[in-house]
Amino acid sequence: MSEKVCKQGIGFFEKYLTVWVLLCMAAGIIIGRFFSFVPEFLSKFEYAQVSIPIAVLIWIMIYPMMMKVDFESVKNVRKNPKGLYVTWVTNWVIKPFTMYGIASFFFYVVFKALIPAELAQQYLAGAVLLGAAPCTAMVFVWSHLTKGNPAYTVIQVATNDLIILIAFTPIVAFLLGVSGVSVPWNTLILSVVLFVVIPLVLGAFTRHYMIKSKGEDYFNNSFCQKFDKVTISGLLLTLIIIFSFQGDVIIQNPIHIFLIAVPLIIQTFFIFFIAYIAARFLKLSHDIAAPAGMIGASNFFELAVAVAIALFGANSPVALATIVGVLVEVPVMLIIVKIANSTKHWFLN
């Protein structure tokens, strides 16, 4: 199989994403505190409790990512399926539920004296949204940095995105229900349609049209790259707006950022090693094992943030918890990349 994804390396903005998130946090808090008319003005543009400006920015983030996924690769799913089994089981049978368990333990037991029960429930909901949204786009970067098999990574991502369409809504509804958080099914389904189904269809159509009219080489090496800065800009602007709504919560509870990060980081390493060791046990090659571990370890945080905003609002603690996922994503995943590269000798190649 030929490589059918946009060529990826970790760019300047992606490498220092944590720094940009911290800067956006500072900028958002300053805007919220000293220029409160800005979030007040933006809050007027809502439909069905969804902020239209944020929805537009989330589309700017997600749509280019969906273009990079080659769904034609799904026809090759029968070739060496063991790596796919590892990905599917880790992402959908294990990850959402371990996230719920680990986050519950920390928020309700370890940090009980530091986080009020009501806030703990909201933070847990944000963790659940992250746990039910395995990575879609950034996994191409992590795969590239570990010399993963690009064609196989495409299949892993493509099949995972198809599973999201079916599994994300019931898993989130179930775990939020167990958490005591009431979520209308119609709102959750609408969120998935808006932020997964429509961008997925448009992305697939754009990919097909551009490759047919301009060729695969142009699409991979020129067209895709035009959207890289657009995607990161959309993310950073979204974070500034959200933090402008979250200013009071952060100022009153600054330690909560750290407390939320702890279970998210533990979950990330835990899920990676589950998939990575399972791949070793199944005697898979390293270029399949590394991406298999990383697609579950990292998160489709754009989707988690989008659904959190749609369900609970941009100023909710749930949205804040999903943003902490963005904050810790890159530094933790870069550590995992180093672990994967240093343990290559565990595998056949």
N, C-alpha and C positions, 0 to 999 in steps of 0.2 A: 504494500500500500504506500502511496505517496503521502507526503505531509500536506494536510489540507486545512491547516490552521494558520492564522496570521502569525508570523514569526515574532516570538516574544523573548525579551530579556527584561530584567528588572530595571526600569528606568529611574531617573533621578527622583521624580515625584513619588513613585511607588516605594523606592528604597527608604525614603525618609517620610513615609506616610504618617508615622506616629508624631513626628515633629509638626507636620502640617495640621494634624488633628488638634494638637495642643495649641497651636497658633489660632486655629479656628475657634477653639474653646474660649481663648482669651478675647478674641475679637467679638464673638457672639455675646459674651458676658458684658463687655464694655458697651456694646450697642444696646443690650437689654437694660442696663443700669442707667446710662446717660443719654441714650437716644431712644427712649421707650416708644416714641411715636412710630418707629420703624416696624417692630413686631405688631404693634396695635393696628397699623395700616395693613400689613400683610395678612393679619388674622381675619380681615373683612372679606378676603377672597377665599371662601370655602364653599364646598358643595358636598352635602351628605357628610359633614364633619371632616372632610378631607381638604387639606390646604392645597389649593390649585397651584401656587408657585412651587411648593415642594414636590407636588406630583409631577409637574413638568420637568423639574431638575432630576427627579428619580428616573423618569423616562430617558433623559439625556444620558444617565449613567448606564441603565440596563440595556437599552436598544443596541448600542455598539457591541456589547458583550455577546448578545444573542447572534449577531452576524458572524461571530467567530466560530460558532459551533456547526460542524458539518453533519447534518442528520442523515446524509446518504451513507455515512460510515456504519450506521446501525445494521445494514445488511451483512456486515462482516462480524456480527456479534457471536457467531458460532465458532469463529477461529480463536482458539485458546481462551475459553470462557472462564477459566479459574480466576483470573484477575478481576473479571467483572463480578463474579460471585462474591469475592472479597469486598469489592466496592459497594455492592448492593446491600449485603448483610450488615456491613459496618455502618453505612449511612442511614439505613432505614429500620433495621431491627435493633441496633444497639445504640447508636449515637443520640437520638432524641431522648431516650429513656435514661441513659447515664447522665446526660446534661441535667435532666430534671432531678435525678437523685443527688448528684454532686452539688448542684446549686441549692437545693432544698436543705441539704446537710449544713452547708456553710451559712446560708441566710437565716435559717431558723434555729440552728444549734450553736455553731461556732461563733457567729456574729450576733447572737440573740440580744446581747446587752448593748450592741452598737446600732442595730437597725430596728426601728419599730416594726411590728408585725405587718401593718398595712403596707409600708414601703417594701418590706421583704417580699410580700406577695406580688407587688408590681415588678420588682427586680427579677423575681423568678419567672414571671411571664415573658420578660425580655430575653432571659436566658433560653427559655423554651423556643422562642421564635428563632434564635440563633442555632439552637441544636437541631431544629427541623429543616434547616436550609444549608445543606452542604455546598461546597464551593462550585462555581460555574466558570468563572473567567480567570481569576488569579492562579488557579491550578496549572494553567498553561505556563505561567512564569515559573512556578515551583518545579514543574516537570522539566522545563528547559535547564534550570540551574542544577538539576541532579542527572542531567543527560538521560531523561526519561524517553521512552519510545513515543514520539509525537503522534503517530497514527493511532496507536493504542489508547493514548490519553484522550484523543478525540472521541473514541468509542465510549470510554468511561464517562466522559462529560456528557455526551449526547444522550446516552441511555439514562444517566442520572437526571438530566433535565426533563426527560419524558416521565420519569417516575415522580418528579416534583408535582407534575400536573395532577397526578392521581393521589399521592400519599400525603402531601404537605397539609392540605386542609383537614382531613380527619385526624391526623396525628396531633396537629396544633390544637384543634377543638377538644380532643380527648385530654391532653395534658393540661391545657388551661382549665378545663372543667375539673380535673383532679386537684388543681391548684386552688380551686374556689373562685376562679375568674370567669365570669359569664361573658361569652362571646356569641353574638348572633351569627348563625351559619351563613346567612345571606351576605352579611358584611364581609366575612372571611372569604367566601367564594368570590365576591366581587373584587376583593383585593388581589386574589390570585389571578383573576381574569385580566385586571388592569395592569398588573406589574409582572406577570409571567406569560400568560397566554398571548395577549396582543403583541408585546415586544418580541416574543418567540416567533410568531407568525410573520411579522414584519421583517424581523432579522433574517429569517430563512428565505423570504421572498427577495429581499435586497441581495443576499448572498448569491442566490440562483441567477438573478437578473444580471448582476455585475460580472460574474464569472462567464456567463453566456455571452455577454456583449463585449467585455474587455479582456477576458482570459483570467485564469487562476493566478498566474504570476503577478499580474497587476493588482488583483484583489488582495492577495496576501501581503505584497511588499509595498504597495502604494496606498490603496484605498483604505485598508484597515488602519494604517498608521495615522491617517488624517484625524481619526477620532480619539486617539489616545489622550491628548491634552483636553479634549472636550469632555471625556468621561471623568477625568480627575478633577476638572474644574467644576463639573456638576456636583460631584461628591463634596468638594470643599465648600461650595456655596450652600449646599443643603445643610452641612454641619453648622455653618455660621448662623443660618436662620434658626435651626433647632436650638443651638446654644443660647441664642438671644431670648428664646422662650424659657430656657432652663436655668438662666442666670441665678435666680433666687435659690433654687434647689441646690445648685452646686456650691454657692457661697455659704449656705446654711449647713451643708453636709459635705465638705470637701473630701473627707476621708472615704466617703461612699464610693468614689471613683475607684480607689484602691481595693475596697472590699468587694466590689462587683467583679473586678479584674481577676481576683484570686481563683474562684471556681472556674472561670472561663479559661484561664491559662492551664489549670490542672486538667480540665476536660480535653483541651487541645492535645497535650502530650499523651494522655491516656488513649484517646481514639487513634492517634497516629500509631502508637505501638501495638494496639490490638490488630489493626490492619497489616502493619509492617511485619509483625511476627507471624501472623496467619499466612502471609505471602511466602515467608521463608519456610514455614512448615509445609506448604504446598509445593515447594521447590520452584517457585516462579523466578524469573530473571529479575535483576535489580531494576532494569529500566521499566518494568511493569509494577514492581513492588513499591517503589518510591512514590509514583503518582497515586497508586491505590491508597497509600496511607495518607497522602496530603489532601486528597479531594474530600475526605471526611474530616480531617483535622482542621482545615480552614473552612470559612463560612461564606455563604452567599449573603454577606452582610447588607448589601443593597436591598435585597428582598426583605430581610428581617426588619430593616429600618422602615421600609415602605409600608409593610403590613402593620408595624407598631404604630406608625403615624395614622394610618387609615382606621385602625381599630380603637386607639386610645388617645390620639392627638399628639401634636408635636411637642407639647409642653408636659407630657406625661413621664413619670419615672420609667415606664416600660420603654419608651423611645430612648431615654438616657442609657438604659442598660444595653440596648443594642448598639449604641454608639461606642460604648466602652469596648465592645467587640471589635469595632473598627480600630480603636486606639491600640489594642494589643496585638492585632492580627499580624502585621509585618514583622516586628522584632521577634515574636515567638516563632513564626514560620521560617525566618532566616536561621534561627537556631536549629530547627528541625531539618532544614536543608543541610546544614553542617553535619548533623547526626547521620542523615541518610548517606551523605558522601563519604563519611569516615567509616561506615559499616558496610560498604559495598562488598567487602571480602566475605560477608556472610552468605552471599548469593552466588549463583552459578557463573555470573559474568559481571 
